[in-house]
Amino acid sequence: MAQFTTLTSRLVALPVNNIDTDQIIPARYLKVTDKAGLGAALFADWRYNADGSPKSDFVLNQPSAQGAAILLAGDNFGCGSSREHAPWALTGYGFRAVISTSFADIFRNNALKNGLLPIVVAAETHRSLFDLAAEAPDADLMIDLATQTITLAGGVSITFPIDGFSKACLLSGVDELGYIQSFSDRIAAYEAQHGIAIIR
């Protein structure tokens, strides 16, 4: 899993509430078991015409979105089915963080396990970030996971919550299994001390 420490990037603003996982990655793309190429299918039904050409009015197809790694979404992002392909598509496109007022629990957990940081902010802050994206689309934000802050161009900082275990995993770039494996020496010592034979 990709490590997350700090991130400096512009915002891509997508002011749509209740974006579900079928909108993030349509069901026809779920046949794959490999993450490679899923970024091209992100928001496919909104992003492309029937002939496969890009829709010029969709935000990801606009020049200002290119290279941005922070998605600012509407309320209740990631609702719907539990598909892990949704965070795969978001990270495959290049997003490392999504900001919203709320996330569906399953999406949030899948995101955290795949190196994508879901950031919950208050409604007032949420509105101000959309205003910022409209007024200064080239402005960078800096996300610092260690201090759990978002710093705006003017130096204003916003704090955000995250549970300690997920934070530790993201900072180290490990998933749950990797976290357990980091204690392999201590586990082996415990097994030896207590005469535990583990089939490996």
Secondary structure as GFF3:
##gff-version 3
##sequence-region A 1 200
A	DSSP	beta_strand	6	14	.	.	.	ID=ss1
A	DSSP	alpha_helix	21	24	.	.	.	ID=ss2
A	DSSP	three_ten_helix	27	29	.	.	.	ID=ss3
A	DSSP	three_ten_helix	38	41	.	.	.	ID=ss4
A	DSSP	alpha_helix	44	47	.	.	.	ID=ss5
A	DSSP	three_ten_helix	59	61	.	.	.	ID=ss6
A	DSSP	three_ten_helix	63	65	.	.	.	ID=ss7
A	DSSP	beta_strand	70	73	.	.	.	ID=ss8
A	DSSP	alpha_helix	85	93	.	.	.	ID=ss9
A	DSSP	beta_strand	97	100	.	.	.	ID=ss10
A	DSSP	alpha_helix	105	112	.	.	.	ID=ss11
A	DSSP	beta_strand	117	120	.	.	.	ID=ss12
A	DSSP	alpha_helix	123	135	.	.	.	ID=ss13
A	DSSP	beta_strand	140	144	.	.	.	ID=ss14
A	DSSP	beta_strand	149	151	.	.	.	ID=ss15
A	DSSP	beta_strand	157	159	.	.	.	ID=ss16
A	DSSP	alpha_helix	164	172	.	.	.	ID=ss17
A	DSSP	alpha_helix	176	181	.	.	.	ID=ss18
A	DSSP	alpha_helix	184	193	.	.	.	ID=ss19
###
